[in-house]
């Protein structure tokens, strides 16, 4: 992975348990503007789980938000991730290196969250 981890300060918060309540509390601390989106997606996942009689939508919800928290709890990593997303969104230049780095950040966050 490219240089984008913590610097001398470490993560803002410990990695929470992989439950909706713990992830919501973590998001409220590190990215409070995302709490409404988390709530909306949790409602959708719960509804889909009930309709399909499957836990897959809830597992996907947990997976996404655990990775989100794992990225966002490291300010430099989160900033780099946003920078790469913006680069890709502009459509200027070859996005392949940015896509590769985003994948590396995502995979490292999955491992940090215990999902790999």
MODA-V983603 format. One line per field, one symbol per residue. psi: psi as a letter, one per 20 degrees, with the letter a starting at -180 (. if undefined). A space follows every 50 residues. Layout:
psi->???
This chain:
psi->qrojchbiiaqhqqprqmqgghhghghhgimhiighgggghgggggghgg hilqighhgggggghgggghghioghgggggggggggghhjprpighggg hggggghhhgghikj.
